[in-house]
Amino acid sequence: DYHQVVKGECPCKTGLEVNGRNVTVHGLAVEHANEDQVVWNGEGGDVQFYQCELPYDAGPDFAKSGFTGYRVSPDVVSHEAGGMGVYSNFRDHDVKVETAIRHPCPQQVINPYTVKLDNQGMIMSVLNGKGRPAIDQGVPVWL
């Protein structure tokens, strides 16, 4: 029986939290966590290809709390990232997330983008408040 995930069904706050040094991931996918999807605290990280859907049933508090698709700790000096995609499909509420990705060294992020898949709300920017809002269904916004 197909259905879209709903709040309370297999809940977790964060999909992945990385605290180790020099962690490399090729092909990371995190979806539908209730807060930040990924929190990266470790130095020297490298993620190549990231795919993320924000929670469909997020409420207004999701945006007000500043949650995002990918967050690198402000203390991290080295974290390479390439091909980062964060998607919205806010089914239940008109949620407006400030930014898809937060990174203290944005020059270390290559080819980030966001897409509005369907329904309400939007992601207002791609990386640290830079980039256009993803307002048109299925149209990627690259930075």
C-alpha positions, 0 to 999 in steps of 0.5 A: 500500500503506497503512501507518503510518509507522515509525522510520527511514522518512523521518526528521527530528529536528524538523518545523519550526524558526522563527528569523525575526521576525514570522513568521505561519502560518495552517494549520500541520501537522507530524507524526511527527518524532523529537523536538520537532515544532515549535521556535519561536525567533523573536520576534513569531510568530503561528500560527492553527490547528496540527495535530500527530500525535506519532510513532506509534513513539516509545519511552520516551526520547521522553517522558524527553527532554521532547519535545513537539508545539509548543515556543516558546523560553523567551526569546520574549516575543511569540508568539500561537497559536490552535487548537492541537491535538496528538494521540497514537497511540503504537502501539509503546510506552506513552509518556507525554508530559508536555505537548503544548505548551510556551510561556513566555507561556501567556496568548498561547495560545487554544483549545489541546487534545489528543486520544488517537487510539488505542493506548497511552500518553497526553499528560499535559497540554495546555499547560505541565503544565496541563490533564487527561491525554488518556486516553480515545480520541477525546475532546478535552481542552481548556484 
